[in-house]
Amino acid sequence: MQGGAQDVPTDPNWYCLDTETREWRAVEPPKEGSPVPRSGHTANLVGESRIYILGGRGHRDEYNELWVFDASTYPFKYTLCHNST
């Protein structure tokens, strides 16, 4: 997890929650491309290891994109979402 809030500096560090001990630990971010820190997004676990991150806001920008993170292998895949309205 990485994150922040509007009008508050984002935290570029990455964290992982151990669900057994309920403790957070710092982890090395993926080496390849990954989403910029953001707030107001949604992140959902699908299956055992894929996390889908949709939308959000940065300091001045709104993001209309979908990132898929596979926690078992650490790569991100990027998909731009198109507004159908």
N, C-alpha and C positions, 0 to 999 in steps of 0.2 A: 504494500500500500504506500502511496505517496499522496500528498494533498496540500490543502490550504483552505482559505476562505476568502470571500470577496473583501477587498479593502484591508487584507492582512497578507503579509508576505507568504508565498507558498514555500513548502518545505521540499527541497529537491531530493532528500534522502529517502531510501526505500526501507520498508519494515515488513516483517512477516509475523503473523500471529500463530503461536503454537497452541492449537486448540485443546491439547491435553493439559498443559501447564497454565494456559491463559496468560502467557507472557509474550510481549512484543520483543523482537530482536532486529537489529539492523542487518540488512542484507546488501550484497553488491548488486547494483542495477544491471539490467541486461546490457551486453556489449553492443548490440545492434540498435537500430532506431526504436524509440519508444515515445509515448505521448508526453507532451510538456505538462508540468504540474498544472492542476486545474481544480476548480470547485464547482458545485452544482451539477455534477455528472451522476450517472448511475453506473454501478459496477455489480455484475451478477455472475455467480458461479454456475456453470453449466457442466453437468457431469462431474467427474472427479477432479479435473485439473484446469479446465478452461474458464477464464474470466473475461466477460464481455464488458467493455468500458464505452459508454455512449455519451456524447455531447459534453457539456460543461462550459465553464467560463474561465478565462485567464484574466490578467490585469486589465487589458483593454479589448480582448477578443472573445467572441462566442464560437464554440467549436461544434460543427455539424459533421462529426466523424465517428466511426466505430473502430475500436481497437480490440483485437482478440489476443489475449495473453495465455499461453500454455505454461502453467506453473511447473509442469513436469520436465519441460525442455528449455524453458526461458525465452523462446522467441516471441516477438510481437508481430502481428499482421495488421495492416492498416486498410480500412475501407472508408471511402468518403460516402456519407449518406446524402441522398438527394431529397430535397423537400418536394413533396408531390402536390402541395396546395397551390 
